[in-house]
């Protein structure tokens, strides 16, 4: 499909970064969103997302995330923006398991180190737990990713951004995208990346998820430390 026409529905991180990849591959891209592009109502439009590569017990997933880590670094250069802060990600886990996890990580070439609870004043760990820090992980400043991708796409001659366009449906058999004003767009490939609204656009069984982000202001005494503190993951 070299040099084909791609229509993408949705101006969140999936739609925008897919548009970047398609443009780099030589395709003509039209990206639609019912709101502005990027859309502040998209699921991916928030302040940050923790990013880590190591997945205990799953080497395939780990290698995939290592590749994703490398790609995020490359994207910073491509898009000309800084949005990946490699401050590390710490996860809490039972102390008895920490040494095993550290050894598994070392076997995949990922640097991790144990961190005692007293060195993590922003966390309250269970008494039997210890922190495990993935050194080269960090946080993606999500809204900056979307803004940088939009700027890059807006300047690309093969990309058309169409904000404020309501899509009413996508014909999965013909690949035609129907708009509220009666216009229909044809394409060689259609990607529906409309998040929780995707189910109303395609006549296919889909499982949709949405998350809620809660932000807290750190205490004044910890504000300076917090700037470069590691992000936190889950207990594994």
Backbone torsions as a table, in degrees:
resi	resn	phi	psi	omega
1	UNK	NA	30.8	-179.0
2	UNK	-59.7	132.0	179.4
3	UNK	72.4	20.8	-178.1
4	UNK	-82.4	176.8	178.3
5	UNK	-101.4	127.4	-179.8
6	UNK	-119.4	131.2	173.4
7	UNK	-114.4	128.7	-178.8
8	UNK	-119.4	128.8	179.6
9	UNK	-105.8	110.3	178.8
10	UNK	123.4	126.6	-176.9
11	UNK	-105.6	35.0	173.2
12	UNK	-91.4	-166.7	-174.3
13	UNK	-65.1	-38.0	-180.0
14	UNK	-64.8	-48.1	-180.0
15	UNK	-63.6	-45.3	-176.1
16	UNK	-67.6	-45.5	-177.8
17	UNK	-74.0	-29.5	172.1
18	UNK	-65.4	-39.1	177.1
19	UNK	-61.6	-40.3	177.3
20	UNK	-61.0	-48.0	-179.7
21	UNK	-61.9	-41.5	-179.2
22	UNK	-65.4	-41.4	178.5
23	UNK	-64.6	-40.9	178.2
24	UNK	-63.9	-29.7	-179.8
25	UNK	-82.9	-0.2	176.1
26	UNK	93.7	12.6	179.5
27	UNK	-90.3	157.9	171.5
28	UNK	-90.3	132.6	-171.0
29	UNK	-126.0	132.5	169.3
30	UNK	-118.8	123.5	-179.3
31	UNK	-113.9	126.3	-175.7
32	UNK	-113.8	143.6	171.1
33	UNK	-150.2	144.5	-178.8
34	UNK	-71.6	-18.9	177.4
35	UNK	-115.2	-158.2	176.2
36	UNK	-69.6	165.1	175.9
37	UNK	-121.0	118.1	-1.7
38	UNK	-72.1	157.5	-176.2
39	UNK	-94.7	116.7	179.4
40	UNK	-61.2	-15.9	178.9
41	UNK	-87.7	-2.3	-179.9
42	UNK	-70.1	152.2	-178.2
43	UNK	-60.6	-30.7	-175.2
44	UNK	-88.0	-0.7	-177.3
45	UNK	-90.9	92.6	174.6
46	UNK	-151.4	-171.1	-170.2
47	UNK	-79.7	-38.1	-177.3
48	UNK	-160.7	160.0	172.6
49	UNK	-136.7	130.4	175.1
50	UNK	-69.7	139.5	-178.8
51	UNK	-131.9	123.3	177.6
52	UNK	-139.8	154.5	-174.9
53	UNK	-99.7	-36.4	-170.3
54	UNK	-75.4	125.9	175.6
55	UNK	-121.7	100.4	-176.9
56	UNK	-54.0	132.4	177.1
57	UNK	81.0	1.3	-178.6
58	UNK	-137.4	82.1	-177.3
59	UNK	-63.7	-31.7	179.5
60	UNK	-65.5	-46.6	177.6
61	UNK	-62.6	-37.2	179.1
62	UNK	-62.2	-46.7	-179.1
63	UNK	-65.3	-35.3	176.5
64	UNK	-62.9	-41.4	-179.5
65	UNK	-71.9	-31.4	173.7
66	UNK	-61.4	-42.8	177.4
67	UNK	-64.6	-38.7	178.4
68	UNK	-65.6	-38.8	176.3
69	UNK	-57.5	-46.6	179.5
70	UNK	-63.0	-37.5	-179.4
71	UNK	-67.9	-38.7	177.7
72	UNK	-62.7	-39.3	177.4
73	UNK	-63.3	-42.6	178.4
74	UNK	-64.0	-37.1	-179.3
75	UNK	-64.6	-36.0	176.6
76	UNK	-56.8	-42.9	179.2
77	UNK	-68.5	-45.5	-178.5
78	UNK	-61.2	-46.3	-174.6
79	UNK	-85.7	-8.5	177.4
80	UNK	66.1	40.7	-178.2
81	UNK	-146.6	155.5	175.9
82	UNK	-105.3	117.0	-179.5
83	UNK	-143.7	0.6	-179.4
84	UNK	-114.3	105.4	-179.2
85	UNK	-98.6	107.8	-177.0
86	UNK	-86.5	74.3	-179.8
87	UNK	-96.2	-0.1	-177.3
88	UNK	90.2	157.9	175.6
89	UNK	-130.6	127.3	-179.8
90	UNK	-108.8	135.6	177.0
91	UNK	-119.0	143.6	176.7
92	UNK	-91.6	138.1	177.5
93	UNK	-154.1	162.2	178.7
94	UNK	-55.5	136.0	-177.4
95	UNK	-56.1	-38.0	-177.8
96	UNK	-65.4	-21.9	-177.7
97	UNK	-95.4	-14.9	-171.5
98	UNK	-60.5	-41.5	-177.9
99	UNK	-66.8	-36.0	177.3
100	UNK	-65.2	-44.4	-180.0
101	UNK	-63.7	-40.3	179.1
102	UNK	-62.0	-41.3	178.7
103	UNK	-66.0	-41.0	178.4
104	UNK	-62.8	-41.2	179.6
105	UNK	-64.3	-43.1	179.7
106	UNK	-60.6	-34.4	180.0
107	UNK	-67.0	-23.5	178.4
108	UNK	-98.8	4.9	177.5
109	UNK	81.3	16.6	-179.1
110	UNK	-103.9	128.8	-177.9
111	UNK	-80.8	118.0	173.5
112	UNK	-132.0	157.9	177.6
113	UNK	-151.0	146.1	178.1
114	UNK	-72.6	147.1	178.3
115	UNK	-132.2	125.1	-179.8
116	UNK	-71.2	146.5	-176.4
117	UNK	-53.7	-34.0	-177.2
118	UNK	-68.0	-15.9	177.3
119	UNK	-89.3	2.2	-179.1
120	UNK	-123.2	70.2	-175.1
121	UNK	-65.4	-15.0	179.7
122	UNK	-86.4	-2.5	-178.6
123	UNK	-123.2	150.1	171.3
124	UNK	-115.1	100.3	-177.4
125	UNK	-90.3	147.5	173.8
126	UNK	-58.2	156.2	-174.3
127	UNK	-59.8	-29.4	-176.3
128	UNK	-95.1	14.6	-173.1
129	UNK	-114.8	161.8	175.5
130	UNK	-139.1	155.1	176.0
131	UNK	-85.3	142.9	173.4
132	UNK	-121.2	116.8	-174.5
133	UNK	-97.6	121.1	170.0
134	UNK	-87.3	108.6	-165.6
135	UNK	-64.1	-43.3	-173.0
136	UNK	-92.2	6.0	176.4
137	UNK	-83.4	-173.8	-179.8
138	UNK	173.9	-150.6	-178.2
139	UNK	-125.7	141.4	171.3
140	UNK	-96.1	125.9	176.8
141	UNK	-81.3	93.9	-163.6
142	UNK	-59.8	-45.1	-178.2
143	UNK	-64.9	-32.3	177.3
144	UNK	-67.6	-35.1	176.5
145	UNK	-59.6	-48.8	-177.6
146	UNK	-63.9	-42.2	-179.6
147	UNK	-66.4	-41.3	179.6
148	UNK	-65.8	-42.8	179.2
149	UNK	-64.4	-39.7	179.3
150	UNK	-63.2	-44.5	178.6
151	UNK	-59.5	-43.6	-178.9
152	UNK	-64.3	-45.9	-179.0
153	UNK	-64.8	-38.9	-178.1
154	UNK	-63.4	-25.5	179.4
155	UNK	-95.6	3.3	-176.9
156	UNK	-94.1	129.4	-175.1
157	UNK	-66.4	-20.0	-177.8
158	UNK	-96.5	6.3	-175.4
159	UNK	-117.3	133.9	174.1
160	UNK	-118.2	120.3	176.5
161	UNK	-98.4	128.0	-179.1
162	UNK	-125.5	85.6	176.2
163	UNK	-76.0	163.0	176.7
164	UNK	67.7	26.9	-179.4
165	UNK	-113.5	122.2	-179.5
166	UNK	-92.1	120.7	176.1
167	UNK	-91.8	129.3	-178.5
168	UNK	-100.4	-17.3	-179.9
169	UNK	179.3	160.7	177.1
170	UNK	-131.3	122.9	178.0
171	UNK	-82.1	109.7	-175.0
172	UNK	-71.5	-16.2	179.1
173	UNK	-85.0	-38.9	-177.0
174	UNK	-102.9	-15.0	-178.3
175	UNK	74.7	20.6	179.7
176	UNK	-93.2	137.1	-179.3
177	UNK	-104.3	120.2	-176.0
178	UNK	-97.8	130.8	-178.5
179	UNK	-105.8	160.3	-175.6
180	UNK	-63.8	-26.1	-179.1
181	UNK	-85.9	5.7	178.8
182	UNK	96.7	-11.5	178.9
183	UNK	-69.9	145.7	175.9
184	UNK	-127.5	130.3	-178.8
185	UNK	-108.0	131.7	175.0
186	UNK	-101.4	155.1	-179.1
187	UNK	-159.4	160.8	173.0
188	UNK	-75.7	-27.6	179.7
189	UNK	-146.8	134.2	176.3
190	UNK	-120.8	129.4	174.6
191	UNK	-114.8	123.6	175.2
192	UNK	-99.5	109.0	-178.8
193	UNK	-123.9	50.6	-173.3
194	UNK	-97.4	14.6	175.6
195	UNK	58.3	-133.5	-176.0
196	UNK	-62.3	-15.3	-178.8
197	UNK	-92.3	-3.0	-175.4
198	UNK	-63.9	-33.3	-177.0
199	UNK	-61.7	-25.5	-179.6
200	UNK	-84.1	-6.7	-174.0
201	UNK	-104.9	-24.2	-176.9
202	UNK	-125.8	141.5	-179.8
203	UNK	-91.2	62.6	179.3
204	UNK	-139.2	150.0	177.2
205	UNK	-69.9	124.1	178.6
206	UNK	-134.5	148.9	175.0
207	UNK	-111.1	120.4	-173.9
208	UNK	-112.4	144.0	179.7
209	UNK	-131.9	148.3	173.5
210	UNK	-139.7	143.5	180.0
211	UNK	-118.0	159.2	177.4
212	UNK	-112.9	130.2	178.1
213	UNK	-102.2	133.5	177.7
214	UNK	-119.3	127.1	-179.1
215	UNK	-111.6	137.4	-179.5
216	UNK	-121.7	143.5	176.6
217	UNK	-87.0	127.1	-178.6
218	UNK	-69.3	153.8	174.9
219	UNK	-58.9	149.7	-178.1
220	UNK	-54.2	-38.6	-177.2
221	UNK	-66.2	-21.2	-178.1
222	UNK	-109.2	-1.7	-172.2
223	UNK	-58.7	-45.9	-178.8
224	UNK	-65.4	-44.0	179.1
225	UNK	-63.6	-38.3	-175.3
226	UNK	-60.9	-30.8	-177.4
227	UNK	-54.0	-37.8	-176.9
228	UNK	-119.4	17.0	178.6
229	UNK	-72.7	151.6	178.1
230	UNK	-66.7	149.8	172.4
231	UNK	-71.4	170.0	-177.9
232	UNK	-119.4	140.6	176.7
233	UNK	-108.1	-161.2	-178.7
234	UNK	-97.6	169.4	175.1
235	UNK	-79.4	131.3	-177.1
236	UNK	-116.5	NA	NA
